[in-house]
Structures are given as C-alpha cells and as structure tokens.
C-alpha cells in the first residue's frame, strides 16, 4: 500500500507500507513462520509510521501545530 501524504502540500514524501505476507488460504491455521512474518511486517510498518510522524512534527511550523 502506498499513500502520498503532505501537510498543505508543502512538506511531502511518500509513506510506503510493506504488504502483509501471503498466507496459505487452504490451511485452517497460520504456521509459526507465517505468524512471525506477519508480526515482523507490522513492526516494520509501525517503525516507518513512527519515523514519518517524527519528521512531520519536527518540520511543521509551531503555529500549524497549535
């Protein structure tokens, strides 16, 4: 999934999340490896979101935040 985000169009760079790994649809339960891969993808996406928000907060003018 890719979303282009900006604040009033002046500060912009793409925020691109990793897709969740493919899971065997025929099995009734996820394997340990599939669960681990999915959890790792969620953590990576949270780290990307955290970095993105940190950059956005540091570049925003103070009057925009208030």
MMTF fields as JSON, N, C-alpha, C and O atoms, coordinates in Angstrom:
{
  "mmtfVersion": "1.0.0",
  "mmtfProducer": "UNKNOWN",
  "numBonds": 263,
  "numAtoms": 264,
  "numGroups": 66,
  "numChains": 1,
  "numModels": 1,
  "chainsPerModel": [1],
  "groupsPerChain": [66],
  "chainIdList": ["A"],
  "bondAtomList": [4, 2, 8, 6, 12, 10, 16, 14, 20, 18, 24, 22, 28, 26, 32, 30, 36, 34, 40, 38, 44, 42, 48, 46, 52, 50, 56, 54, 60, 58, 64, 62, 68, 66, 72, 70, 76, 74, 80, 78, 84, 82, 88, 86, 92, 90, 96, 94, 100, 98, 104, 102, 108, 106, 112, 110, 116, 114, 120, 118, 124, 122, 128, 126, 132, 130, 136, 134, 140, 138, 144, 142, 148, 146, 152, 150, 156, 154, 160, 158, 164, 162, 168, 166, 172, 170, 176, 174, 180, 178, 184, 182, 188, 186, 192, 190, 196, 194, 200, 198, 204, 202, 208, 206, 212, 210, 216, 214, 220, 218, 224, 222, 228, 226, 232, 230, 236, 234, 240, 238, 244, 242, 248, 246, 252, 250, 256, 254, 260, 258],
  "bondOrderList": [1, 1, 1, 1, 1, 1, 1, 1, 1, 1, 1, 1, 1, 1, 1, 1, 1, 1, 1, 1, 1, 1, 1, 1, 1, 1, 1, 1, 1, 1, 1, 1, 1, 1, 1, 1, 1, 1, 1, 1, 1, 1, 1, 1, 1, 1, 1, 1, 1, 1, 1, 1, 1, 1, 1, 1, 1, 1, 1, 1, 1, 1, 1, 1, 1],
  "groupList": [{"groupName": "UNK", "atomNameList": ["N", "CA", "C", "O"], "elementList": ["N", "C", "C", "O"], "formalChargeList": [0, 0, 0, 0], "bondAtomList": [1, 0, 2, 1, 3, 2], "bondOrderList": [1, 1, 2], "singleLetterCode": "X", "chemCompType": "L-PEPTIDE LINKING"}],
  "groupTypeList": [0, 0, 0, 0, 0, 0, 0, 0, 0, 0, 0, 0, 0, 0, 0, 0, 0, 0, 0, 0, 0, 0, 0, 0, 0, 0, 0, 0, 0, 0, 0, 0, 0, 0, 0, 0, 0, 0, 0, 0, 0, 0, 0, 0, 0, 0, 0, 0, 0, 0, 0, 0, 0, 0, 0, 0, 0, 0, 0, 0, 0, 0, 0, 0, 0, 0],
  "groupIdList": [1, 2, 3, 4, 5, 6, 7, 8, 9, 10, 11, 12, 13, 14, 15, 16, 17, 18, 19, 20, 21, 22, 23, 24, 25, 26, 27, 28, 29, 30, 31, 32, 33, 34, 35, 36, 37, 38, 39, 40, 41, 42, 43, 44, 45, 46, 47, 48, 49, 50, 51, 52, 53, 54, 55, 56, 57, 58, 59, 60, 61, 62, 63, 64, 65, 66],
  "secStructList": [7, 3, 3, 3, 3, 3, 3, 6, 6, 6, 3, 3, 3, 3, 3, 3, 7, 7, 7, 7, 7, 7, 7, 7, 1, 1, 1, 1, 1, 7, 7, 2, 2, 2, 2, 2, 2, 2, 2, 2, 2, 2, 2, 2, 2, 2, 2, 2, 2, 2, 2, 2, 2, 2, 2, 2, 2, 2, 2, 1, 7, 2, 2, 2, 2, 7],
  "xCoordList": [0.844, 0.0, 0.891, 1.894, 0.536, 1.324, 0.372, -0.65, 0.731, -0.05, 0.893, 1.928, 0.538, 1.31, 0.666, -0.524, 1.456, 0.926, 1.664, 2.857, 0.952, 1.587, 0.777, -0.396, 1.421, 0.757, 0.649, 1.648, -0.553, -0.813, 0.06, 0.346, 0.486, 1.255, 2.68, 3.387, 3.142, 4.476, 5.546, 6.698, 5.209, 6.15, 5.632, 4.629, 6.304, 5.737, 6.811, 7.817, 6.591, 7.356, 6.475, 5.638, 6.66, 5.735, 5.915, 7.032, 4.819, 4.806, 4.361, 3.194, 5.286, 5.007, 5.1, 6.149, 3.993, 3.962, 4.269, 4.011, 4.821, 5.035, 3.706, 2.905, 3.494, 2.286, 2.477, 3.593, 1.376, 1.461, 1.805, 1.413, 2.535, 2.952, 1.759, 0.702, 1.957, 0.917, 0.762, 1.737, -0.487, -0.791, -1.506, -2.329, -1.189, -1.848, -3.33, -3.699, -4.172, -5.613, -6.293, -7.398, -5.643, -6.262, -6.111, -6.901, -5.113, -4.917, -5.878, -6.29, -6.235, -7.177, -6.485, -7.133, -5.163, -4.421, -3.137, -2.607, -2.656, -1.378, -0.245, -0.344, 0.823, 2.008, 2.792, 2.558, 3.713, 4.555, 5.336, 5.516, 5.799, 6.559, 5.675, 6.114, 4.445, 3.515, 3.187, 3.115, 2.991, 2.713, 3.911, 3.749, 5.093, 6.308, 6.501, 6.833, 6.296, 6.435, 5.421, 5.756, 4.192, 3.149, 3.481, 3.32, 3.942, 4.311, 5.478, 5.479, 6.471, 7.611, 7.177, 7.69, 6.237, 5.746, 5.023, 5.168, 4.251, 3.549, 4.564, 4.42, 5.586, 6.614, 7.343, 7.583, 7.693, 8.369, 7.488, 7.968, 6.193, 5.28, 5.098, 4.985, 5.07, 4.976, 6.228, 6.137, 7.398, 8.64, 8.629, 9.057, 8.143, 8.049, 7.088, 7.375, 5.945, 4.964, 5.543, 5.348, 6.245, 6.866, 7.879, 7.899, 8.709, 9.703, 9.016, 9.421, 7.988, 7.253, 6.64, 6.767, 5.984, 5.35, 6.408, 6.201, 7.532, 8.605, 9.113, 9.323, 9.309, 9.768, 8.713, 9.035, 7.47, 6.397, 6.279, 6.053, 6.427, 6.31, 7.492, 7.318, 8.68, 9.849, 9.888, 10.521, 9.224, 9.283, 8.071, 8.064, 7.062, 5.881, 6.162, 6.801, 5.694, 5.798, 4.955, 3.897, 5.39, 4.702, 3.272, 2.389, 3.017, 1.65, 0.72, -0.494, 1.252, 0.414, -0.039, -1.168, 0.838, 0.517, -0.51, -1.425, -0.376, -1.294, -2.547, -3.474],
  "yCoordList": [-1.167, 0.0, 1.231, 1.274, 2.212, 3.442, 4.614, 4.684, 5.532, 6.745, 7.92, 7.929, 8.911, 10.145, 11.094, 11.394, 11.564, 12.442, 13.76, 13.816, 14.811, 16.11, 16.982, 16.723, 18.001, 18.989, 20.245, 20.909, 20.565, 21.717, 21.693, 22.741, 20.493, 20.346, 20.832, 20.742, 21.348, 21.928, 20.945, 21.061, 20.007, 19.009, 17.653, 17.162, 17.059, 15.85, 14.832, 15.151, 13.616, 12.476, 11.253, 11.237, 10.238, 9.106, 8.267, 8.047, 7.821, 6.88, 5.554, 5.384, 4.624, 3.357, 2.231, 2.011, 1.526, 0.418, -0.891, -1.035, -1.838, -3.182, -3.93, -3.776, -4.735, -5.558, -6.746, -7.219, -7.21, -8.393, -9.603, -9.682, -10.534, -11.7, -12.554, -12.537, -13.297, -14.212, -15.355, -15.856, -15.751, -16.829, -17.939, -17.674, -19.164, -20.311, -20.28, -20.469, -20.042, -19.915, -21.266, -21.316, -22.345, -23.659, -24.232, -25.082, -23.78, -24.263, -23.586, -22.448, -24.274, -23.693, -22.774, -21.942, -22.923, -22.083, -21.61, -22.253, -20.479, -19.959, -20.796, -21.3, -20.928, -21.601, -20.615, -19.408, -21.135, -20.27, -19.284, -18.128, -19.741, -18.868, -17.748, -16.601, -18.063, -17.044, -16.014, -14.816, -16.487, -15.568, -14.659, -13.451, -15.223, -14.441, -13.403, -12.252, -13.807, -12.874, -11.733, -10.582, -12.046, -11.022, -10.038, -8.829, -10.552, -9.688, -8.788, -7.601, -9.339, -8.54, -7.435, -6.319, -7.725, -6.712, -5.589, -4.418, -5.943, -4.932, -4.049, -2.827, -4.648, -3.862, -2.922, -1.761, -3.414, -2.564, -1.393, -0.267, -1.653, -0.577, 0.429, 1.63, -0.053, 0.866, 1.733, 2.919, 1.147, 1.926, 2.993, 4.123, 2.639, 3.611, 4.739, 5.911, 4.377, 5.388, 6.288, 7.503, 5.716, 6.495, 7.486, 8.655, 7.016, 7.902, 9.016, 10.177, 8.658, 9.629, 10.72, 11.912, 10.291, 11.26, 12.133, 13.336, 11.545, 12.319, 13.417, 14.554, 13.064, 14.063, 15.133, 16.32, 14.736, 15.711, 16.676, 17.869, 16.177, 17.033, 17.994, 19.141, 17.561, 18.427, 19.481, 20.519, 19.252, 20.243, 21.178, 22.169, 20.868, 21.717, 23.022, 23.008, 24.131, 25.372, 25.283, 24.654, 25.884, 25.799, 26.318, 25.779, 27.341, 27.862, 26.888, 26.96, 25.98, 24.988, 23.931, 23.446, 23.574, 22.571, 23.108, 22.385, 24.35, 24.942, 25.31, 25.831],
  "zCoordList": [0.0, 0.0, 0.0, 0.712, -0.779, -0.804, -0.685, -1.368, 0.196, 0.322, 0.267, 0.933, -0.524, -0.552, 0.434, 0.339, 1.379, 2.41, 2.393, 2.093, 2.715, 2.826, 3.764, 4.034, 4.243, 5.077, 4.247, 3.969, 3.858, 2.994, 1.743, 1.163, 1.324, 0.102, 0.16, -0.843, 1.297, 1.333, 1.804, 1.387, 2.637, 3.126, 2.675, 3.193, 1.724, 1.178, 0.853, 0.219, 1.287, 0.829, 1.044, 1.947, 0.224, 0.289, 1.558, 2.027, 2.081, 3.193, 2.593, 2.24, 2.479, 1.817, 2.843, 3.447, 3.028, 3.96, 3.24, 2.045, 3.986, 3.459, 3.486, 4.408, 2.464, 2.442, 3.369, 3.586, 3.901, 4.752, 3.889, 2.725, 4.472, 3.693, 3.271, 3.903, 2.191, 1.721, 2.714, 3.276, 2.913, 3.851, 3.091, 2.215, 3.429, 2.811, 3.167, 4.326, 2.174, 2.404, 2.645, 3.185, 2.252, 2.388, 3.79, 4.2, 4.521, 5.885, 6.836, 6.606, 7.897, 8.854, 9.854, 10.488, 9.996, 10.928, 10.266, 9.359, 10.738, 10.249, 10.847, 11.965, 10.075, 10.606, 11.471, 11.418, 12.257, 13.088, 12.232, 12.616, 11.07, 10.168, 9.621, 9.543, 9.245, 8.734, 9.807, 9.532, 11.016, 12.134, 12.372, 12.541, 12.387, 12.603, 11.497, 11.778, 10.245, 9.12, 9.212, 8.934, 9.597, 9.713, 10.833, 10.668, 11.964, 13.091, 12.705, 13.032, 12.012, 11.572, 10.617, 10.696, 9.713, 8.781, 9.529, 9.181, 10.548, 11.355, 12.072, 12.08, 12.672, 13.366, 12.406, 12.739, 11.225, 10.243, 9.848, 9.719, 9.653, 9.281, 10.414, 10.167, 11.643, 12.785, 12.895, 13.213, 12.632, 12.653, 11.559, 11.792, 10.367, 9.273, 9.638, 9.397, 10.221, 10.619, 11.704, 11.665, 12.664, 13.731, 13.162, 13.548, 12.252, 11.622, 10.836, 10.906, 10.099, 9.282, 10.173, 9.893, 11.236, 12.146, 12.813, 12.977, 13.196, 13.828, 12.902, 13.325, 11.639, 10.667, 10.475, 10.434, 10.36, 10.138, 11.315, 11.116, 12.519, 13.703, 13.778, 14.19, 13.396, 13.503, 12.418, 12.607, 11.268, 10.191, 10.165, 9.434, 10.951, 10.976, 11.724, 12.776, 11.193, 11.948, 13.212, 13.202, 14.265, 15.557, 15.468, 16.136, 14.668, 14.575, 13.865, 14.056, 13.053, 12.409, 13.416, 13.342, 14.354, 15.355, 16.331, 16.727, 16.721, 17.681, 16.975, 17.595]
}
